[in-house]
Amino acid sequence: MALALSIFGVAFAAFCVWLTVRIVNRKERWAKWTLAAAVAVPALYILSFGPTCWVSSRLQPSGKAVSAIYSPIVWIMWEQRPSLMQRVLFEYVELGVPRGHILDPNTGIEFH
């Protein structure tokens, strides 16, 4: 999983650089919109993780749908060594989860 995420990250960065060069050199409008979408879609994916967990904790405490849709983020939360990213994700999820619910690391995202 780490190798796949690394390869995807490098390819994404190269694509964004290529689009930036197209914008600067040729001032192409389609490149501006494509770069905006390429940056906005991943940002919205990450930002929607917290609210999805909050809703799931109330409607589907097993968290199976969240674990399936957000598997790269869940992988970062549970499989990596402790880091700032992990702490930020945990705080973000726990921000809207009802009191008394805790995250279960054994099953991905599961609320008890």
Summary of the structure (lengths in Angstrom):
residues: 112
radius of gyration: 17.3
end to end distance: 27.4
largest distance: 55.8
contacts: 277
relative contact order: 0.12
helix: 77%
strand: 2%
